[in-house]
């Protein structure tokens, strides 16, 4: 593995029923192609050496012998190849005939896995010819010039670079308790399935759902290859499915009903899968059942790796829903925020909510959540007290947007300037007003928070926090200033997602509100704690100081959600943002720029944990949260040295 990835392939060759010589040639061609592309493990369909639809010909010694000879040809062909090939063939073991997967590498049979569940209903009647793995007594027998041990117990194959994989065959995955359940719990990172599933109307969608769920449930890679063109169409048709999943996500898919052979490849992130399993205590607890299980481990030979090139797509905006129905996703996000706030209002019997409205994205989203919550509870929007608190850095643009939005939404507006009180405070503590340092900035932020808190006491309400997930990760908040509230509705909403949510609402409200919302989206992100420039424009731009949120959200997701190292995150970021894979809405950054802001992220993430250790309550919305009571618990004095060094 390089960066935790292993390259696999699902192959669907053309089949000539009962013509093993022709079939092995077609298989060899695809193996050679896969080897040339750096594939490490390739899987073929069920009974691909003979064809699945041979029916009573499986009782003929001529066919069984030809299948064994075909395996010997494959052994000779792969003698100088590193790739591991998994092919399907009938195998006679004593007085049993088994439907098997044969694992081959460098001219050797690494192992043979028999099928467990034999379908014998509707169009299937495999029990007419084959015995189940459950009928097998463990034994050693001679096959294709090799002495091979075969068993019905779980068999796991291990590559020299640490990837473990297991095998099941077609109907096995359709069973109530698939063998892949046991294989994954025993340590299989990837499951390979050799299949011969016929096509029926509606069946394909069910198959996709089945494989996706099995991959997700076992937190595994799942590589599926099913019989295609050339199989007998006497009574059914085989569409030739080549499918590759990773933790429930389809990452490669072939063409159904193709008249040509198919080779679908993908890089499966084994490091990510293992991280998911370690984090999921349910998966860990389920492994206990395998402690006393008789598991056979088979080691593969060394694979000579090609130079690593990342071939899979990487989402540059991992927090933004990829659903085709963005409206549905945004509705779901808002519903979570609204339900959280609604419960808090009902529980506390609050008469009002108080929210500081700056004209920026975060406070805008918080205000919109308050409006939707009051509407859902049937409460008068006048109970929402929006407070604009102009200070030394407030610009006309943000001030006007804040007032305009509150007016069009019909909430109560309070304007309280902080200039006088902050000036007095600086005089009290002896701070020079011309020194625009951290004291100058934080003094304003804390004054605003004090106003909101005191107003909430006066009105019998709750202070609604506006800070987002990205700011919490970077510690871009004033401790006991905007860092504090009575309920933080944006606590698990990253900055890159907020724009989409506000834009979603802008398309559903009146024209005046929409116009204001679109201008807020276009406004540079800023805390506005430093006076504007000579033209009255925002001078203090957050992303100039702390870095692009597009990068930081990318870093945050893969650091927190996947547990990736800085080295891997850097590689992924360079792949996404270097401009060689242009995507709509994705900026271009140099390697040095990415490295600089990644260092900033690691340094700030560790240094600012003390702010996250005492966060107010807020609803978890996505898969990443920094709540100290939930997803992220970290000592405040943890050191970042290892991450910065890497």
C-alpha positions in Angstrom: 0.0 0.0 0.0 1.0 3.6 -0.7 -0.8 6.2 1.4 -3.1 3.3 2.4 -4.4 2.6 -1.1 -4.5 -0.8 -2.9 -5.5 -1.0 -6.5 -8.1 -3.7 -7.3 -10.1 -4.7 -10.4 -13.3 -6.4 -11.3 -13.1 -8.1 -14.6 -15.9 -9.5 -16.8 -14.5 -11.6 -19.7 -16.4 -12.8 -22.7 -17.4 -16.4 -22.1 -17.7 -19.4 -24.3 -19.9 -22.0 -22.6 -18.0 -25.2 -21.9 -14.9 -24.0 -23.9 -12.2 -23.8 -21.2 -9.4 -23.2 -23.7 -11.1 -20.1 -25.1 -12.1 -18.8 -21.7 -8.6 -19.0 -20.2 -7.3 -17.0 -23.1 -9.8 -14.2 -22.5 -9.0 -14.3 -18.8 -5.3 -14.1 -19.4 -5.8 -11.0 -21.6 -7.6 -9.2 -18.9 -5.0 -10.2 -16.3 -2.2 -8.8 -18.5 -4.1 -5.6 -18.9 -4.6 -5.3 -15.2 -1.0 -6.1 -14.4 0.1 -3.3 -16.8 -2.2 -0.9 -15.0 -0.7 -1.7 -11.6 -3.6 -3.7 -10.3 -2.7 -5.8 -7.2 -5.8 -8.0 -7.0 -8.3 -8.9 -9.7 -11.5 -10.9 -9.5 -13.4 -12.7 -12.2 -17.0 -14.1 -12.3 -18.3 -17.3 -10.9 -17.3 -20.4 -12.8 -15.7 -18.2 -15.4 -13.3 -20.9 -16.7 -16.2 -23.1 -17.8 -19.1 -20.7 -18.0 -21.8 -20.7 -15.3 -24.5 -22.1 -17.5 -23.0 -25.5 -18.3 -25.8 -27.3 -16.4 -25.5 -31.1 -16.5 -22.2 -30.8 -18.4 -20.8 -30.2 -14.9 -21.2 -34.0 -14.4 -18.8 -34.6 -17.3 -15.2 -35.5 -16.5 -14.1 -33.9 -19.7 -15.3 -30.5 -18.6 -13.9 -30.9 -15.1 -10.5 -32.0 -16.4 -10.5 -29.2 -18.9 -11.2 -26.7 -16.1 -8.2 -28.1 -14.1 -6.0 -27.8 -17.1 -7.1 -24.2 -17.6 -6.1 -23.5 -14.1 -2.6 -24.9 -14.8 -2.4 -22.7 -17.9 -3.2 -19.7 -15.7 -0.5 -20.8 -13.3 2.0 -20.9 -16.0 0.8 -17.5 -17.4 1.1 -15.8 -14.0 4.4 -17.3 -13.1 6.3 -14.0 -13.6 3.4 -11.7 -12.6 2.9 -10.1 -9.2 -0.9 -9.7 -9.5 -3.2 -11.9 -7.5 -6.0 -13.3 -9.6 -9.2 -14.9 -8.3 -11.1 -17.1 -10.8 -14.1 -19.3 -10.6 -14.1 -23.0 -11.5 -15.7 -26.3 -10.6 -13.4 -28.4 -8.3 -13.9 -32.0 -7.5 -12.8 -32.9 -4.0 -13.2 -36.6 -3.4 -16.9 -37.4 -3.9 -18.0 -33.7 -3.8 -18.1 -31.2 -6.6 -17.7 -27.7 -5.4 -18.3 -24.3 -6.9 -15.0 -22.6 -6.1 -12.9 -19.4 -6.2 -9.3 -20.2 -6.9 -6.7 -17.7 -5.8 -3.6 -17.6 -7.9 -0.3 -15.6 -7.7 3.1 -16.1 -9.4 2.3 -19.6 -10.7 1.0 -20.9 -7.3 -2.5 -21.8 -6.0 -2.6 -19.8 -2.8 -6.0 -21.2 -1.8 -9.4 -22.4 -2.9 -12.6 -21.1 -1.4 -15.8 -23.1 -1.9 -19.3 -21.6 -2.2 -21.4 -21.9 0.9 -25.0 -21.1 -0.1 -26.3 -22.8 -3.2 -29.5 -21.3 -4.7 -32.1 -23.9 -5.6 -35.2 -21.9 -6.3 -36.9 -20.3 -9.3 -34.4 -20.4 -12.2 -31.5 -21.6 -10.0 -30.8 -25.3 -9.3 -27.1 -25.4 -8.3 -27.7 -28.3 -5.8 -28.3 -30.5 -8.8 -24.5 -30.4 -9.4 -22.7 -28.9 -6.5 -22.2 -29.5 -2.8 -22.0 -26.7 -0.3 -18.9 -25.8 1.7 -21.0 -26.9 4.7 -20.8 -30.4 3.3 -17.0 -30.3 3.2 -14.6 -32.0 5.6 -11.3 -30.2 5.8 -8.8 -32.0 3.7 -5.7 -31.7 1.5 -6.0 -32.8 -2.1 -4.1 -32.7 -5.4 -5.2 -30.0 -7.9 -3.5 -28.4 -10.9 -0.1 -29.8 -9.9 -0.5 -28.4 -6.3 -1.2 -30.0 -3.0 -4.0 -27.8 -1.7 -5.7 -27.6 1.6 -9.4 -26.8 1.6 -11.8 -26.1 4.4 -15.3 -24.7 5.1 -13.8 -22.5 7.8 -13.2 -18.8 7.0 -10.1 -18.3 4.9 -8.3 -15.0 4.8 -5.5 -14.0 2.4 -2.8 -11.5 3.4 -0.7 -9.5 1.0 2.9 -8.7 2.1 2.1 -5.0 2.6 -0.6 -5.8 5.1 -3.9 -6.0 3.2 -6.3 -8.8 4.2 -9.0 -10.0 1.9 -11.7 -12.7 1.9 -13.9 -14.2 -0.7 -17.6 -15.1 -1.1 -19.5 -16.4 -4.1 -22.7 -15.0 -5.6 -25.6 -16.3 -3.5 -23.4 -16.0 -0.3 -24.0 -12.3 -0.1 -27.8 -12.7 -0.6 -28.0 -15.0 2.5 -29.3 -13.7 5.8 -25.8 -14.1 7.3 -23.3 -13.8 4.5 -19.8 -15.3 4.9 -18.5 -11.8 4.4 -19.9 -10.9 7.9 -17.5 -13.4 9.4 -14.6 -12.6 7.1 -14.8 -8.9 7.9 -15.0 -9.5 11.6 -12.0 -11.8 11.3 -10.0 -9.0 9.7 -10.8 -8.8 6.0 -10.3 -5.3 4.7 -11.8 -6.2 1.2 -14.3 -8.8 0.1 -14.2 -10.2 -3.4 -17.4 -11.7 -4.8 -17.4 -14.0 -7.9 -21.0 -14.0 -9.2 -23.3 -15.1 -11.9 -26.5 -13.2 -11.2 -29.1 -13.0 -14.0 -30.9 -9.8 -15.0 -34.5 -9.3 -14.1 -36.5 -6.1 -14.0 -35.9 -4.3 -10.7 -33.2 -6.8 -9.6 -30.3 -4.6 -10.5 -31.3 -1.8 -8.1 -31.8 -4.3 -5.4 -28.3 -5.7 -6.1 -26.8 -2.2 -5.8 -28.5 -1.6 -2.5 -27.5 -5.0 -1.2 -23.8 -4.6 -2.0 -23.7 -1.0 -0.8 -25.3 -2.0 2.5 -23.0 -5.0 2.9 -20.0 -2.9 2.3 -21.2 -0.3 4.7 -22.2 -2.8 7.4 -18.9 -4.6 7.3 -16.9 -1.3 6.7 -15.1 -3.0 3.9 -14.1 -2.7 0.3 -16.4 -4.9 -1.8 -15.4 -6.0 -5.3 -18.1 -7.7 -7.3 -17.7 -9.4 -10.7 -20.7 -11.1 -12.4 -21.1 -13.2 -15.5 -21.7 -11.3 -18.7 -21.9 -11.8 -22.5 -21.4 -15.3 -23.8 -23.3 -17.1 -21.0 -26.2 -19.2 -22.3 -29.4 -17.2 -22.8 -31.5 -20.3 -23.0 -33.8 -19.1 -20.2 -32.1 -16.1 -18.6 -29.7 -13.2 -19.5 -26.5 -12.2 -17.7 -25.7 -8.5 -17.8 -22.1 -8.5 -16.7 -21.8 -6.3 -13.6 -18.4 -5.0 -12.5 -18.9 -3.1 -9.2 -16.4 -1.8 -6.6 -17.6 -0.3 -3.3 -15.8 1.3 -0.3 -17.6 1.5 3.0 -21.0 1.6 1.2 -20.0 4.0 -1.6 -19.9 2.9 -5.2 -16.5 4.0 -6.5 -16.3 2.1 -9.8 -19.0 0.6 -12.1 -18.9 -1.1 -15.4 -21.4 -1.1 -18.3 -24.3 -3.5 -18.0 -25.2 -5.6 -21.1 -21.9 -4.8 -22.8 -20.8 -7.0 -25.7 -17.2 -6.3 -24.9 -15.0 -7.6 -22.0 -14.8 -5.2 -19.1 -12.0 -4.2 -16.7 -13.0 -1.8 -13.9 -10.3 -0.7 -11.6 -10.2 1.4 -8.4 -8.0 2.3 -5.5 -9.5 1.3 -2.2 -8.4 3.2 0.9 -7.7 0.5 3.4 -6.3 3.0 5.9 -9.6 4.8 5.9 -11.6 1.6 6.4 -9.4 0.6 9.3 -9.8 4.0 10.9 -13.6 3.7 10.6 -13.5 0.3 12.2 -11.3 1.4 15.1 -13.7 4.3 15.8 -16.8 2.2 15.7 -17.1 0.3 19.0 -20.0 -1.7 17.7 -17.8 -3.2 15.0 -15.1 -3.9 17.6 -17.5 -5.6 20.0 -18.9 -7.7 17.2 -15.4 -9.1 16.6 -15.6 -11.0 19.9 -17.6 -13.8 18.2 -14.6 -14.6 16.1 -12.2 -15.1 19.0 -12.7 -18.9 19.0 -13.3 -19.3 15.3 -11.0 -21.5 13.3 -9.6 -19.1 10.8 -7.1 -20.0 8.2 -4.6 -17.3 7.1 -2.8 -17.6 3.8 0.1 -15.3 3.0 0.6 -14.0 -0.6 3.9 -13.2 -2.2 5.5 -9.8 -2.5 4.0 -7.4 -5.0 6.4 -5.1 -6.9 4.6 -1.8 -6.7 4.5 0.7 -9.5 5.1 4.3 -8.8 2.1 5.6 -6.9 -0.4 7.8 -8.8 -3.7 8.7 -7.1 -6.3 7.7 -9.6 -9.5 8.1 -7.7 -11.6 11.2 -7.4 -11.3 13.2 -4.2 -14.1 15.6 -3.1 -12.6 19.1 -2.7 -15.6 20.1 -0.5 -16.3 17.1 1.6 -18.8 18.8 3.9 -21.1 19.9 1.1 -23.8 17.3 0.4 -23.2 15.4 -2.9 -26.8 14.4 -3.2 -28.5 15.1 -6.5 -31.3 16.7 -4.5 -29.4 19.6 -2.8 -32.7 21.1 -1.7 -33.6 17.9 0.3 -30.1 17.9 1.9 -30.4 21.6 2.9 -33.9 21.0 4.3 -32.5 18.1 6.4 -29.7 20.2 7.8 -32.1 23.1 8.7 -34.5 20.6 10.3 -31.8 19.3 12.6 -30.8 22.9 13.6 -34.4 23.9 14.0 -35.4 20.8 16.1 -32.5 21.4 18.4 -33.3 25.0 19.0 -37.0 24.3 19.3 -36.5 21.8 22.0 -34.2 24.2 23.9 -36.8 27.0 23.7 -39.6 24.7 24.9 -37.5 23.2 27.7 -36.4 26.6 29.1 -39.8 28.3 28.5 -37.8 31.1 26.8 -39.9 34.0 25.6 -37.4 35.3 23.2 -34.1 34.6 21.6 -31.3 37.1 21.2 -28.9 36.9 18.3 -26.1 39.3 17.3 -26.6 40.1 13.6 -23.4 41.4 12.0 -24.3 41.2 8.3 -21.9 38.2 7.9 -22.6 34.6 6.9 -22.6 33.0 10.4 -25.0 35.4 12.1 -27.2 35.3 9.0 -27.5 31.5 9.2 -28.2 31.7 12.9 -30.9 34.3 12.3 -32.5 32.2 9.6 -32.6 29.2 11.9 -34.3 31.3 14.6 -36.9 32.4 12.1 -37.6 28.9 11.0 -37.8 27.7 14.6 -40.3 30.4 15.6 -42.4 29.6 12.6 -42.4 25.9 13.4 -43.4 26.6 17.0 -46.1 29.0 16.0 -44.4 31.9 17.8 -44.3 35.5 16.8 -41.1 36.5 14.9 -41.0 39.6 17.0 -39.8 37.4 19.8 -36.5 37.1 17.9 -34.4 40.1 19.0 -31.7 40.8 16.4 -29.0 43.0 17.7 -26.6 45.0 15.5 -23.7 46.4 17.5 -21.6 48.7 15.3 -18.0 49.2 16.4 -14.8 50.6 15.1 -14.5 48.3 12.1 -18.1 48.0 11.1 -18.7 48.9 7.4 -21.7 50.4 5.8 -22.2 47.3 3.7 -22.5 44.8 6.6 -24.5 47.2 8.8 -27.0 47.9 6.0 -27.3 44.2 5.2 -27.9 43.3 8.8 -30.7 46.0 9.2 -32.2 45.2 5.9 -32.4 41.5 6.5 -33.9 41.9 10.0 -36.5 44.3 8.6 -37.6 42.0 5.8 -37.8 39.0 8.1 -39.9 40.8 10.5 -37.9 40.4 13.7 -37.3 42.9 16.5 -34.3 45.1 15.8 -32.0 46.6 18.5 -29.1 48.8 17.6 -26.5 49.2 20.4 -23.2 50.8 19.5 -20.2 49.5 21.4 -17.9 52.4 20.6 -18.6 54.4 23.8 -18.4 51.4 26.2 -15.3 49.9 24.6 -13.6 53.3 24.6 -14.3 53.6 28.3 -13.1 50.1 28.9 -9.8 50.7 27.1 -9.4 53.9 29.2 -10.1 51.9 32.4 -7.4 49.3 31.6 -5.0 51.8 30.1 -5.0 50.5 26.5 -3.9 52.8 23.7 -6.7 53.0 21.2 -4.2 53.3 18.3 -2.7 49.9 19.1 -4.8 47.5 17.1 -3.6 44.4 18.8 -5.4 41.3 20.2 -6.6 43.4 23.2 -8.2 45.9 20.8 -10.0 43.2 18.9 -11.1 40.9 21.8 -12.3 43.8 23.9 -14.9 44.6 21.2 -15.9 40.9 20.9 -16.4 40.5 24.6 -18.4 43.7 24.9 -20.8 42.5 22.2 -21.2 39.2 24.0 -21.9 40.9 27.3 -24.6 43.0 25.7 -26.3 39.9 24.3 -26.1 38.1 27.6 -27.5 41.0 29.6 -30.3 41.5 27.1 -31.3 37.9 27.3 -31.6 38.2 31.1 -33.6 41.4 30.7 -35.9 39.8 28.1 -36.1 36.2 29.5 -34.5 34.8 26.4 -31.6 32.7 25.1 -28.4 34.0 23.4 -28.1 32.1 20.2 -24.5 31.4 19.2 -23.4 32.1 15.7 -19.9 30.6 15.5 -19.3 27.7 13.1 -17.3 24.5 13.0 -14.5 25.9 10.9 -13.9 28.7 13.4 -14.0 26.2 16.3 -11.4 24.1 14.6 -9.0 27.0 14.1 -9.9 28.7 17.4 -10.9 31.8 15.4 -13.1 33.1 18.2 -12.6 35.3 21.2 -12.5 33.3 24.4 -15.6 34.2 26.4 -16.6 36.5 23.6 -18.3 35.2 20.5 -17.0 31.9 21.7 -19.8 31.8 24.3 -23.6 31.6 24.0 -26.5 29.7 25.5 -27.1 27.5 22.4 -24.8 27.3 19.3 -27.0 26.4 16.3 -24.0 26.5 13.9 -21.6 24.5 16.0 -21.2 21.7 13.5 -21.7 23.6 10.3 -18.4 24.3 8.4 -17.9 27.6 6.7 -17.9 26.1 3.2 -21.4 24.7 3.8 -22.9 27.9 5.3 -22.8 29.6 1.9 -24.8 26.8 0.4 -27.4 26.9 3.2 -27.8 30.7 3.0 -28.1 30.5 -0.8 -30.7 27.8 -0.5 -32.8 30.0 1.8 -32.3 33.0 -0.6 -34.2 31.0 -3.3 -37.2 30.5 -1.0 -37.8 33.9 0.5 -39.1 37.3 -0.7 -37.1 39.3 -3.2 -35.9 41.9 -0.7 -34.6 39.3 1.7 -33.1 37.3 -1.2 -31.2 40.3 -2.5 -29.7 41.0 0.9 -28.8 37.3 1.4 -27.0 37.2 -2.0 -25.0 40.3 -1.1 -24.1 38.8 2.3 -22.8 35.7 0.5 -20.6 37.9 -1.7 -19.2 39.9 1.2 -15.6 39.1 2.3 -15.5 37.1 5.6 -14.3 39.4 8.4 -14.7 39.9 12.1 -14.6 43.7 11.4 -12.6 44.5 14.5 -10.1 46.7 12.7 -11.2 50.0 11.1 -12.1 50.0 7.4 -9.8 51.4 4.7 -10.0 54.9 3.4 -12.8 53.9 1.0 -14.9 52.4 3.8 -14.3 48.8 2.6 -13.5 45.8 4.8 -9.7 45.9 5.6 -9.5 42.9 7.9 -10.2 39.8 5.8 -10.2 36.5 7.8 -8.9 34.3 5.0 -5.9 36.6 4.4 -5.0 36.1 8.1 -5.9 32.5 8.9 -6.1 30.9 5.4 -8.7 29.9 2.9 -11.7 28.1 4.5 -11.9 25.9 1.4 -8.5 24.4 2.4 -9.1 24.4 6.1 -12.4 22.6 5.8 -10.7 20.0 3.5 -7.9 19.6 6.1 -10.4 19.3 9.0 -12.6 16.7 7.3 -9.7 14.3 6.5 -7.9 15.0 9.8 -10.9 14.5 12.0 -13.3 12.2 10.1 -10.6 9.9 8.6 -7.7 10.3 11.0 -5.3 10.8 8.1 -1.7 12.0 8.6 -0.6 15.5 7.4 1.5 13.6 4.7 -1.6 12.0 3.2 -3.8 15.1 3.6 -1.1 17.1 1.8 -1.0 14.6 -1.0 -4.8 14.7 -1.4 -5.0 18.5 -1.3 -2.3 18.8 -3.9 -4.2 16.4 -6.1 -7.5 18.4 -5.7 -6.3 22.0 -5.8 -3.3 22.0 -8.2 -5.4 22.7 -11.2 -4.7 19.5 -13.1 -8.2 18.2 -12.3 -10.3 21.3 -12.8 -13.6 21.3 -11.0 -16.3 23.9 -10.9 -16.0 26.2 -7.9 -12.6 24.8 -6.8 -9.7 27.2 -6.4 -6.1 26.6 -7.4 -3.3 26.6 -4.8 0.4 25.9 -5.1 2.1 23.2 -3.1 3.8 25.7 -1.0 0.6 27.5 -0.3 -1.1 24.2 0.7 1.8 23.3 2.9 1.8 26.7 4.6 -1.9 26.6 5.5 -1.7 22.9 6.5 1.0 23.9 9.0 -1.3 26.7 10.2 -4.2 24.3 10.6 -2.2 21.8 12.6 -0.6 24.5 14.9 -3.9 26.3 15.5 -6.0 23.1 15.9 -3.8 21.9 18.8 -3.2 25.3 20.4 -6.9 26.3 20.4 -8.3 23.2 22.0 -8.9 25.1 25.3 -11.7 27.0 23.6 -13.4 23.8 22.4 -13.1 22.2 25.9 -15.9 24.5 27.2 -18.3 24.9 24.3 -21.9 25.6 24.8 -24.5 23.1 23.7 -25.3 22.8 20.0 -26.8 20.2 17.6 -24.6 17.8 15.7 -25.5 18.0 12.0 -22.9 16.1 10.0 -20.4 13.3 10.6 -17.9 15.7 12.1 -18.3 17.6 15.4 -15.9 19.2 17.9 -18.2 19.0 20.9 -16.2 18.0 24.0 -19.2 16.0 25.1 -19.4 14.1 21.8 -17.1 13.4 18.9 -13.9 15.1 19.9 -12.1 14.8 23.3 -8.6 16.0 23.4 -6.3 17.3 26.2 -5.8 21.0 26.1 -2.1 20.6 26.5 -1.5 18.1 23.7 1.5 18.9 21.6 1.4 19.3 17.8 5.1 18.5 17.3 4.6 15.2 15.5 2.0 16.6 13.1 4.1 19.7 12.3 7.2 17.7 11.8 5.5 15.5 9.3 
